[in-house]
Amino acid sequence: MMRLLRIELRKVRPSRSFKILASMYLIALFIICVGVMPFFQYLKSKIEDFDMDGLDPTIIPFYEFPDIWQNITSVAIFFKLLLGFSLIFSVTNEFSYRTIRQNVIDGLSKREFIMSKIVMAGFLSAISAAFLFVLGLITGLIYSTEVSFSLIFEDAYFILAFALQLFTFLIFTLFVGTLIKKSIIAMGVLIFWTLVVENVIWGRMTYLGYDWIGYVLPVKATNQLIHIPFPKYIFQEVQDYITLPELGAVVGFMILFYWATIKLVVKRDL
């Protein structure tokens, strides 16, 4: 597995598009963790300008342990398209420039070729989760009013859930890129499916009372693993834990797209 990861890292090292998209993603994670309090402070100053001293956004416990882990992971997953695009570029360029043929000629099997992409997806997910954990730990230690070992790690499993979410989505993007083989078209399909198709289906079906639809749409199922917690700050009830059906749906889609992507490449005529 390490050999496949080293091969893939050598491939993406000269890729400018991969570096730009990955950097944009890491910057987005940084802003999520570091930029919330300055934003709250800015809002407070504007509120004070209008003589509305009773409102103070800085008291919202965004950085409080253990809530910080669900807060940052529930927002960070919405930037997953940036990493998805980087993997689409990686796999579609292999087909466009026929480098997959050269890989096979040089002794890399088709299964090993696509496994190197899957390993890369796992590597990116692990790095993202570790980066988010470090940022959350630092900002939590700075802003949290109460700090203890038990509080810090009480809900830290949301970081692991985030890594699983991201890995499952990246496997899905690899499937889309492998199926379509053209980067611009694949990205367009990914955006359209994620932002339009699933939202339309989900909205219509939930309106009709079919709430189970969220478990059979891959992106929706992935997103709902970690629920948005912010309504609790205006005294609404939210789900602040992970349920087994939601976890099972994500794992199921991960296995499905893992299998489908490998089968697609292995059986395809290069």
C-alpha positions as CSV (number, residue, x, y, z in Angstrom):
1,M,0.0,0.0,0.0
2,M,2.9,2.4,0.8
3,R,4.4,1.6,-2.6
4,L,1.1,2.6,-4.3
5,L,0.9,5.8,-2.3
6,R,4.5,6.7,-3.2
7,I,3.7,6.1,-6.9
8,E,0.6,8.3,-6.7
9,L,2.4,11.1,-4.7
10,R,5.1,11.2,-7.4
11,K,2.4,11.5,-10.1
12,V,0.5,14.5,-8.4
13,R,3.7,16.3,-7.3
14,P,4.1,18.2,-10.6
15,S,0.3,18.8,-11.0
16,R,-0.5,22.4,-10.6
17,S,-4.2,21.9,-10.6
18,F,-3.9,19.3,-7.8
19,K,-1.8,21.6,-5.7
20,I,-4.1,24.6,-6.1
21,L,-7.3,22.6,-5.3
22,A,-5.7,20.9,-2.3
23,S,-4.3,24.2,-1.0
24,M,-7.7,25.8,-1.4
25,Y,-9.2,23.0,0.6
26,L,-6.7,23.3,3.5
27,I,-7.1,27.1,3.5
28,A,-10.9,26.6,3.8
29,L,-10.4,24.2,6.8
30,F,-8.1,26.8,8.4
31,I,-10.6,29.6,7.9
32,I,-13.4,27.4,9.4
33,C,-11.4,26.9,12.6
34,V,-9.6,30.2,13.0
35,G,-11.9,32.7,11.3
36,V,-15.2,32.2,13.3
37,M,-14.2,34.2,16.4
38,P,-12.9,37.2,14.4
39,F,-16.1,37.1,12.4
40,F,-18.2,37.1,15.6
41,Q,-16.1,40.0,16.9
42,Y,-16.7,41.9,13.7
43,L,-20.5,41.3,14.0
44,K,-20.3,42.5,17.6
45,S,-18.7,45.7,16.6
46,K,-21.3,46.3,13.9
47,I,-24.1,45.6,16.4
48,E,-22.6,48.1,18.9
49,D,-22.5,50.7,16.1
50,F,-26.3,50.3,15.9
51,D,-26.7,50.6,19.7
52,M,-27.9,47.0,20.1
53,D,-25.7,46.1,23.0
54,G,-27.9,43.3,24.1
55,L,-26.7,41.1,21.2
56,D,-23.3,39.6,21.5
57,P,-22.4,36.9,18.9
58,T,-19.1,36.2,20.7
59,I,-20.9,34.3,23.5
60,I,-21.9,31.6,21.0
61,P,-19.9,28.6,22.2
62,F,-18.6,27.6,18.9
63,Y,-15.1,26.7,20.3
64,E,-16.3,25.1,23.5
65,F,-15.1,21.5,24.2
66,P,-16.6,19.0,23.3
67,D,-19.0,20.9,21.0
68,I,-16.2,22.1,18.8
69,W,-15.7,18.7,17.1
70,Q,-19.2,18.5,15.7
71,N,-19.2,22.2,14.9
72,I,-16.1,22.2,12.7
73,T,-16.6,18.8,11.1
74,S,-20.2,19.6,10.1
75,V,-19.0,22.7,8.2
76,A,-15.7,21.3,6.9
77,I,-17.5,18.5,4.9
78,F,-19.2,21.1,2.7
79,F,-15.8,21.9,1.1
80,K,-15.2,18.3,0.0
81,L,-15.8,19.2,-3.7
82,L,-12.4,20.8,-3.8
83,L,-10.6,17.6,-3.0
84,G,-13.1,15.7,-5.2
85,F,-12.1,17.9,-8.1
86,S,-8.4,17.2,-7.5
87,L,-8.9,13.4,-7.6
88,I,-11.1,13.8,-10.8
89,F,-8.2,15.7,-12.4
90,S,-5.8,12.9,-11.3
91,V,-7.8,10.0,-12.7
92,T,-9.1,11.6,-15.8
93,N,-5.7,12.8,-16.9
94,E,-4.5,9.2,-16.8
95,F,-7.1,8.3,-19.4
96,S,-6.6,11.5,-21.4
97,Y,-2.8,11.2,-21.7
98,R,-2.9,7.4,-21.9
99,T,-0.5,7.1,-18.9
100,I,-2.6,4.3,-17.6
101,R,-1.5,2.2,-20.5
102,Q,2.1,3.1,-19.8
103,N,1.6,2.1,-16.1
104,V,0.3,-1.3,-17.2
105,I,3.2,-1.7,-19.7
106,D,5.7,-0.9,-16.9
107,G,4.3,-3.6,-14.7
108,L,1.5,-2.0,-12.7
109,S,-1.7,-4.0,-13.0
110,K,-5.1,-2.3,-13.6
111,R,-6.2,-3.2,-10.1
112,E,-3.0,-1.7,-8.7
113,F,-3.5,1.4,-10.8
114,I,-6.9,2.2,-9.4
115,M,-5.9,1.0,-5.9
116,S,-3.2,3.7,-6.0
117,K,-6.0,6.3,-6.5
118,I,-8.1,4.8,-3.7
119,V,-5.1,4.8,-1.3
120,M,-4.5,8.4,-2.3
121,A,-8.1,9.2,-1.3
122,G,-7.5,7.5,2.0
123,F,-4.3,9.5,2.5
124,L,-6.1,12.8,1.7
125,S,-8.9,11.9,4.1
126,A,-6.5,11.1,6.9
127,I,-4.4,14.2,6.4
128,S,-7.6,16.4,6.3
129,A,-8.9,14.8,9.5
130,A,-5.5,15.2,11.3
131,F,-5.2,18.9,10.1
132,L,-8.8,19.6,11.3
133,F,-8.1,17.9,14.7
134,V,-4.9,20.0,15.3
135,L,-6.7,23.2,14.4
136,G,-9.7,22.3,16.5
137,L,-7.4,21.4,19.5
138,I,-5.5,24.7,19.2
139,T,-8.6,27.0,18.8
140,G,-10.4,25.0,21.5
141,L,-7.6,25.5,24.0
142,I,-7.5,29.2,23.2
143,Y,-11.2,30.0,23.4
144,S,-12.9,27.2,25.4
145,T,-13.9,28.4,28.9
146,E,-13.4,25.0,30.5
147,V,-10.6,22.6,29.5
148,S,-10.0,19.1,30.7
149,F,-8.7,15.9,29.2
150,S,-12.1,14.3,29.3
151,L,-13.9,17.3,27.7
152,I,-11.3,17.6,24.9
153,F,-11.7,14.0,23.8
154,E,-15.3,13.4,24.7
155,D,-16.7,14.0,21.2
156,A,-13.5,13.7,19.2
157,Y,-15.0,10.7,17.4
158,F,-16.6,13.3,15.1
159,I,-13.1,13.7,13.6
160,L,-13.1,9.9,12.7
161,A,-16.6,10.3,11.3
162,F,-15.4,13.2,9.2
163,A,-12.5,11.1,7.8
164,L,-15.0,8.4,6.9
165,Q,-17.4,10.9,5.3
166,L,-14.6,12.4,3.2
167,F,-13.1,9.1,2.1
168,T,-16.6,7.8,1.0
169,F,-17.2,10.9,-1.0
170,L,-13.7,10.8,-2.6
171,I,-14.3,7.1,-3.6
172,F,-17.6,8.4,-5.2
173,T,-15.7,11.1,-7.1
174,L,-13.2,8.5,-8.3
175,F,-16.1,6.4,-9.6
176,V,-17.5,9.4,-11.5
177,G,-14.1,10.3,-13.0
178,T,-13.4,6.7,-14.0
179,L,-16.8,6.3,-15.5
180,I,-16.7,9.5,-17.6
181,K,-12.9,9.9,-18.2
182,K,-13.2,13.6,-19.2
183,S,-12.3,16.0,-16.4
184,I,-14.6,19.0,-17.2
185,I,-17.6,16.8,-17.9
186,A,-17.0,14.7,-14.8
187,M,-16.7,17.8,-12.6
188,G,-19.9,19.1,-14.1
189,V,-21.7,15.8,-13.5
190,L,-20.4,15.8,-9.9
191,I,-21.6,19.3,-9.2
192,F,-25.0,18.8,-10.9
193,W,-25.6,15.5,-9.0
194,T,-24.5,16.9,-5.7
195,L,-26.2,20.3,-5.7
196,V,-29.2,19.7,-8.0
197,V,-30.2,16.1,-8.6
198,E,-30.0,14.8,-5.0
199,N,-31.5,18.0,-3.5
200,V,-34.5,17.8,-5.9
201,I,-35.1,14.1,-5.2
202,W,-34.6,14.5,-1.5
203,G,-36.9,17.6,-1.3
204,R,-39.7,16.0,-3.2
205,M,-39.5,12.6,-1.4
206,T,-39.3,14.1,2.1
207,Y,-42.3,16.4,1.2
208,L,-44.2,13.2,0.4
209,G,-43.2,11.7,3.7
210,Y,-40.5,9.3,2.5
211,D,-37.8,10.3,5.0
212,W,-35.8,7.1,4.2
213,I,-34.7,8.7,0.9
214,G,-31.7,10.2,2.7
215,Y,-30.2,6.7,3.2
216,V,-30.2,5.8,-0.5
217,L,-28.7,9.0,-2.0
218,P,-24.9,8.7,-1.7
219,V,-24.0,12.3,-1.1
220,K,-27.0,13.0,1.2
221,A,-26.2,9.8,3.1
222,T,-22.6,10.9,3.5
223,N,-23.5,14.4,4.6
224,Q,-26.1,13.3,7.2
225,L,-23.6,11.3,9.2
226,I,-22.7,14.5,11.1
227,H,-25.7,16.7,11.6
228,I,-25.6,20.5,11.6
229,P,-25.5,21.5,15.4
230,F,-26.0,25.2,15.2
231,P,-29.8,25.3,15.7
232,K,-29.2,24.3,19.3
233,Y,-27.8,27.8,19.9
234,I,-31.3,29.2,19.4
235,F,-32.7,26.5,21.6
236,Q,-33.8,24.0,18.9
237,E,-33.3,20.3,19.3
238,V,-30.5,18.8,17.3
239,Q,-28.9,15.4,16.9
240,D,-25.4,15.6,18.6
241,Y,-24.5,11.9,18.0
242,I,-24.0,9.4,15.2
243,T,-26.6,6.7,14.7
244,L,-25.9,3.2,13.5
245,P,-28.2,3.4,10.5
246,E,-26.5,6.5,9.3
247,L,-23.1,5.0,9.8
248,G,-24.2,1.8,8.0
249,A,-25.4,3.8,5.0
250,V,-22.0,5.6,4.7
251,V,-20.0,2.4,5.0
252,G,-22.4,0.7,2.5
253,F,-21.8,3.3,-0.1
254,M,-18.1,3.3,0.5
255,I,-18.0,-0.5,-0.1
256,L,-20.3,-0.2,-3.1
257,F,-18.2,2.6,-4.9
258,Y,-15.0,0.9,-3.9
259,W,-16.1,-2.3,-5.6
260,A,-17.7,-0.5,-8.6
261,T,-14.6,1.6,-9.3
262,I,-12.2,-1.4,-9.2
263,K,-14.5,-3.5,-11.4
264,L,-14.9,-0.6,-13.9
265,V,-11.2,-0.3,-14.4
266,V,-10.3,-4.0,-14.4
267,K,-12.9,-4.9,-17.0
268,R,-12.3,-1.8,-19.2
269,D,-10.4,-2.1,-22.4
270,L,-7.5,0.3,-22.2
